Amino acid sequence: MSAPTARMAAAAERRLPLASLLALAMAAFITILTEALPAGLLPQMAQSLAVSEAWVGQTVTIYAIGSLMAAIPLTAATQGLRRRPLLLAALAGFVLANTVTTLSTSYVLTMTARFLAGVSAGVLWALLAGYAARMVPEHQKGRAIAVAMVGTPLALSLGVPAGTFFGNLVGWRVCFGIMSGLALVLMLWARIKLPDFAGQAAGRALSLRQVFTLPGVRPVLVAVLAFVLAHNVLYTYIAPFLSAAGMAQRTDAVLLVFGVASLLGIWIVGVLIDRRLRAMTLGSIAVFAMAALALGVARDVPGVVYVAVAAWGVAFGGSATLFQTALANVAGSAADVAQSMLVTAWNLAIAGGAIVGGVLLERLGAGAFAPALIALLALALGVVWAARRHGFPAPAR
């Protein structure tokens, strides 16, 4: 091979398949936006469906329950199926669910559609990281997963506020109709651009127990549970936390700072993850813990709050990529089943954050958040530090 040809081949190997990875990122964007959009449209949906805002809020809960219930059993049951048709089936679930939500005048029918969307999300989340990792060489896995996950912070920082604004302008049903259209377009995009991969052969597929006991899987799941639980305690109750600090009118600005910082976090992780996975994970947990300490000590100082929230956003932005990459590395060919366990742990942490945060707020007040967060993050830090052989391995010398 000539020198120019060799250089061209090396450059081609370094290039990520961006069109394919961005299709996965768009899938993540649709998944998160479908889940969170009702939160910004509660009054309109409540009036249209003739129920209270609290009942409309349960459309988010039923979505999470669908994901929680479906992720592990459906992923295990579909191990042998080819990956692209399975991904397209999950996207078709979003088309159907969001179309029904758009047209429904019945609260029960809407809740059924939201449950179906959650089931589709459980399957989709279990697929994304493994799908991205299989499209690139070993040394690019982390960057590929980072690109595939960029849809998550984009949906939270830009999609939900934009959807809320647009919904107030033209009606909430139009928003869900647009989500159906986006999912339909994405199905075509995925069919054209995404490579297809075989599922696991029947004799090679590992059982749930075998995957769970693989070295490194359990430390990653425990770290996810502790880290995401800490995040959701604060994120779910950020409004009362800020209110107690005299910043109730600045909640939208604080969330904007968090969203923008999250984008920075996922960019940093995307650049460094393939060389510094362990260090980046330890650093993210430590930065979040320092932010929690600052919020506990000086939560009545607006400047400190903004800086601490920005640090929290940077720490959280790339966390999904870090944990999913670590799990994909330790699970190998069983990555999809392992990722379904991560999806379950993540959703348990979301539900747990609402419960634990509510109890703390009711019993002890918002001032109890910081100590609780620091305790959870100390657990996560200890688990990651101890998993230096399997899970979050130290770099080879």
C-alpha positions in Angstrom: 0.0 0.0 0.0 1.4 3.4 -1.0 2.0 6.1 1.7 -0.9 8.4 0.4 -3.3 5.4 0.3 -2.2 4.3 3.8 -2.8 7.8 5.1 -6.3 7.9 3.5 -7.1 4.6 5.1 -5.9 5.8 8.5 -8.0 9.0 8.1 -11.1 7.0 7.1 -10.6 4.8 10.2 -10.4 7.9 12.5 -13.6 9.4 11.1 -16.7 8.5 12.9 -19.8 7.5 11.0 -21.6 10.7 11.9 -24.7 10.2 9.8 -25.4 6.9 11.5 -24.5 8.1 15.0 -26.6 11.3 14.6 -29.6 9.1 13.7 -29.1 7.4 17.1 -28.7 10.8 18.7 -32.0 11.9 17.2 -33.6 8.7 18.6 -32.4 9.7 22.1 -33.7 13.3 21.5 -37.2 12.0 20.6 -37.2 9.6 23.6 -36.3 12.3 26.1 -38.6 14.9 24.6 -41.6 12.5 24.5 -41.0 11.7 28.1 -40.6 15.3 29.4 -42.8 17.3 27.2 -46.0 17.0 29.3 -44.2 18.7 32.2 -44.2 22.0 30.3 -47.8 21.6 28.9 -49.7 20.6 32.1 -52.3 23.4 32.1 -53.3 22.9 28.4 -53.4 19.1 28.6 -55.4 19.2 31.8 -58.0 21.5 30.3 -58.3 19.4 27.1 -58.5 16.1 28.9 -60.8 17.4 31.6 -58.6 16.3 34.5 -56.4 18.0 37.1 -52.8 19.0 36.4 -51.7 16.5 39.0 -53.3 13.7 36.9 -51.7 14.9 33.7 -48.4 14.8 35.6 -48.9 11.1 35.9 -48.3 10.8 32.1 -44.6 11.2 32.9 -44.9 8.6 35.7 -46.6 6.0 33.5 -44.0 6.6 30.8 -41.2 5.8 33.3 -43.1 2.7 34.5 -43.3 1.4 31.0 -39.6 1.8 30.5 -38.9 0.3 33.9 -41.1 -2.8 33.2 -40.0 -3.4 29.6 -36.3 -2.7 29.5 -34.9 -6.0 30.9 -37.5 -8.6 29.8 -38.0 -7.3 26.3 -34.3 -6.8 25.7 -33.6 -10.3 27.0 -36.4 -11.7 24.8 -35.1 -10.0 21.7 -31.4 -10.8 22.0 -31.6 -13.0 18.9 -33.3 -10.4 16.6 -31.4 -8.3 14.1 -30.7 -4.8 15.6 -32.0 -2.5 12.9 -35.5 -4.0 12.6 -35.7 -3.9 16.4 -34.7 -0.3 16.5 -37.3 0.5 13.8 -40.0 -1.3 15.7 -39.2 0.8 18.8 -39.4 4.0 16.7 -42.7 2.8 15.3 -43.9 2.6 18.9 -43.2 6.3 19.3 -45.0 7.1 16.0 -48.1 5.2 17.2 -48.0 6.5 20.8 -47.5 10.1 19.9 -50.2 10.0 17.2 -52.7 8.5 19.6 -51.7 11.2 22.2 -52.2 13.9 19.6 -55.7 12.7 18.7 -57.0 11.4 22.0 -59.7 13.1 24.0 -59.7 10.4 26.7 -57.4 10.4 29.7 -57.3 6.6 29.9 -56.4 6.3 26.2 -53.7 8.9 26.6 -52.2 7.1 29.5 -52.3 3.9 27.5 -50.4 5.6 24.7 -47.9 7.0 27.2 -47.3 3.5 28.6 -46.6 2.2 25.1 -44.2 5.1 24.5 -42.4 4.1 27.7 -42.1 0.5 26.6 -40.6 1.7 23.3 -38.2 3.9 25.2 -37.1 0.9 27.4 -36.2 -1.1 24.3 -34.6 1.9 22.5 -32.3 2.9 25.5 -31.1 -0.6 25.8 -30.1 -0.6 22.1 -28.4 2.8 21.7 -25.0 2.4 23.4 -24.3 -1.1 22.0 -25.4 -0.1 18.6 -23.1 2.9 18.5 -20.2 0.8 19.9 -20.5 -1.8 17.2 -20.2 0.8 14.4 -16.6 1.8 15.2 -13.2 0.3 16.1 -12.5 -0.5 19.8 -10.5 2.7 20.4 -13.5 4.9 19.3 -16.3 3.3 21.3 -16.5 6.1 23.9 -16.6 8.9 21.3 -19.3 7.0 19.3 -21.5 6.6 22.4 -20.9 10.3 23.3 -22.2 11.3 19.9 -25.2 8.9 20.1 -26.1 10.4 23.6 -25.9 14.0 22.6 -29.6 14.0 21.9 -30.3 13.7 25.7 -28.9 17.0 26.9 -30.1 18.7 23.7 -33.7 17.6 24.5 -33.5 18.7 28.1 -31.8 22.0 27.5 -33.4 23.1 24.2 -36.1 20.7 23.2 -38.3 20.9 26.3 -38.2 24.7 26.6 -38.8 25.1 22.8 -41.7 22.5 22.9 -43.3 24.3 25.9 -43.1 27.7 24.1 -44.4 26.2 20.8 -47.2 24.3 22.7 -48.3 27.6 24.4 -48.3 29.2 20.9 -50.2 26.6 18.8 -51.5 24.0 21.2 -50.1 20.9 22.9 -51.5 18.5 20.3 -49.5 20.0 17.6 -46.3 19.3 19.6 -47.1 15.6 19.9 -48.0 15.5 16.2 -44.6 17.0 15.3 -43.0 14.3 17.5 -44.8 11.6 15.5 -43.6 13.2 12.3 -40.0 13.4 13.6 -40.1 9.7 14.6 -41.4 8.8 11.1 -38.7 10.7 9.4 -36.1 9.1 11.7 -37.4 5.6 10.7 -36.6 6.4 7.1 -33.2 7.9 8.0 -32.3 4.9 10.1 -33.4 2.5 7.4 -31.1 4.2 4.9 -28.1 5.2 7.0 -27.9 2.7 9.9 -25.9 -0.5 9.3 -27.7 -3.7 10.4 -26.2 -6.1 12.9 -27.1 -9.6 13.9 -28.5 -10.4 17.3 -27.0 -13.0 19.6 -27.1 -16.6 18.4 -29.4 -18.7 20.6 -26.5 -20.8 22.0 -24.3 -17.7 22.7 -26.9 -15.5 24.4 -26.2 -15.0 28.1 -29.0 -15.2 30.7 -29.8 -12.2 32.9 -28.1 -13.8 35.8 -24.9 -14.5 33.8 -24.8 -10.9 32.6 -25.5 -9.5 36.1 -22.6 -11.5 37.5 -20.0 -10.5 34.8 -17.1 -8.8 36.5 -17.6 -5.1 36.6 -21.4 -5.0 35.8 -22.5 -4.6 39.4 -20.1 -1.8 40.3 -21.3 0.2 37.3 -25.0 -0.3 38.2 -24.4 0.7 41.8 -22.5 3.8 40.8 -25.3 4.7 38.3 -28.0 4.2 41.0 -26.2 6.4 43.6 -25.1 9.1 41.1 -28.5 9.5 39.3 -30.4 9.3 42.6 -28.4 12.2 43.9 -29.0 14.1 40.7 -32.8 13.5 40.7 -33.2 14.5 44.4 -31.9 18.0 43.4 -33.3 18.2 39.9 -36.8 17.2 40.8 -37.1 19.6 43.7 -34.9 22.4 42.3 -37.8 24.9 42.4 -38.5 24.5 46.2 -34.7 24.4 46.8 -34.3 27.8 45.1 -37.4 29.1 46.8 -35.9 28.4 50.2 -32.8 30.3 49.0 -34.8 33.3 47.9 -34.3 32.6 44.2 -37.8 31.3 43.2 -38.1 33.8 40.3 -34.8 32.6 38.8 -35.6 28.9 38.4 -35.8 29.1 34.6 -32.4 30.9 34.4 -30.8 28.3 36.8 -32.2 25.4 34.6 -30.9 27.2 31.5 -27.4 27.4 33.1 -27.6 23.7 34.0 -28.7 22.7 30.4 -25.9 24.7 28.7 -23.3 23.3 31.1 -24.6 19.8 30.4 -23.8 20.3 26.7 -20.2 21.3 27.7 -20.0 18.3 29.9 -20.9 15.8 27.1 -18.4 17.6 24.8 -15.6 17.2 27.3 -16.4 13.6 27.9 -16.6 12.9 24.1 -13.1 14.2 23.6 -11.5 12.4 26.5 -13.5 9.3 27.2 -11.6 6.8 25.1 -8.3 7.6 27.0 -9.6 8.7 30.4 -12.8 6.8 31.3 -11.9 6.1 34.9 -10.5 9.6 35.6 -13.5 11.3 33.9 -15.9 9.2 36.0 -14.1 10.0 39.2 -13.9 13.6 38.3 -17.6 13.9 37.4 -18.6 12.5 40.7 -16.2 14.7 42.7 -17.2 17.9 40.8 -20.9 17.1 41.5 -20.1 16.5 45.2 -18.2 19.8 45.4 -21.2 21.6 43.8 -23.5 20.0 46.3 -21.3 21.2 49.2 -21.3 24.7 47.7 -25.1 24.7 47.5 -25.3 23.5 51.1 -22.9 26.1 52.5 -23.9 29.2 50.4 -27.2 28.5 48.8 -28.4 32.0 49.7 -25.7 33.6 47.5 -26.9 33.8 43.9 -23.4 33.9 42.4 -22.4 30.7 44.2 -25.7 29.0 43.2 -25.1 29.7 39.5 -21.5 28.5 39.6 -22.4 25.4 41.5 -25.3 24.6 39.2 -23.0 25.0 36.2 -20.5 22.6 37.8 -23.3 20.2 38.4 -24.4 20.4 34.8 -20.9 19.8 33.5 -20.6 16.8 35.8 -24.0 15.3 34.8 -23.9 16.1 31.1 -21.5 13.3 30.2 -22.4 10.9 33.0 -24.7 8.7 30.9 -22.0 8.3 28.3 -19.4 7.4 30.9 -21.6 4.8 32.6 -22.9 3.3 29.3 -19.4 3.1 27.9 -18.1 1.4 31.1 -20.9 -1.1 30.9 -20.5 -1.8 27.2 -16.8 -2.4 27.8 -17.4 -5.0 30.6 -20.4 -6.7 29.0 -18.9 -7.2 25.6 -21.4 -9.1 23.3 -24.0 -8.9 26.1 -24.0 -5.1 26.0 -27.7 -4.7 25.1 -28.8 -6.8 28.1 -26.4 -5.0 30.4 -27.7 -1.7 29.1 -31.3 -2.7 29.8 -30.2 -3.2 33.5 -28.7 0.3 33.4 -32.0 1.7 32.0 -33.8 0.0 34.9 -31.4 1.4 37.5 -31.7 4.8 35.9 -35.5 4.8 36.1 -35.4 3.5 39.6 -33.2 6.4 40.5 -35.6 8.8 38.9 -38.5 7.4 40.9 -36.3 7.2 44.0 -35.2 10.8 43.6 -38.8 12.0 43.7 -39.6 9.9 46.7 -36.4 10.5 48.7 -36.4 14.2 47.8 -40.0 14.6 48.8 -39.4 12.9 52.2 -36.4 15.1 52.9 -38.3 18.3 51.8 -41.3 17.4 53.9 -39.5 16.2 57.1 -36.2 18.3 57.2 -36.5 21.0 54.5 -34.4 21.8 51.5 -31.3 22.3 53.6 -31.2 18.5 54.0 -30.5 18.0 50.3 -26.8 18.8 50.3 -25.8 16.3 53.0 -27.9 13.6 51.3 -26.4 14.3 47.9 -22.8 14.2 49.4 -23.5 10.9 51.1 -24.8 9.3 47.8 -21.9 10.7 45.8 -19.4 9.5 48.4 -20.9 6.0 47.8 -20.6 6.3 44.0 -17.0 7.6 44.3 -16.0 4.7 46.6 -17.6 2.1 44.3 -15.8 3.6 41.2 -12.5 3.9 43.0 -12.7 0.3 44.2 -13.6 -1.0 40.7 -10.1 -0.4 39.3 -9.8 -3.9 37.8 -13.3 -4.4 36.4 -15.9 -1.7 35.7 -13.7 1.4 35.7 -10.2 0.0 35.1 -7.1 2.0 35.7 -5.1 2.7 32.5 -2.4 0.1 31.7 1.1 1.4 32.4 
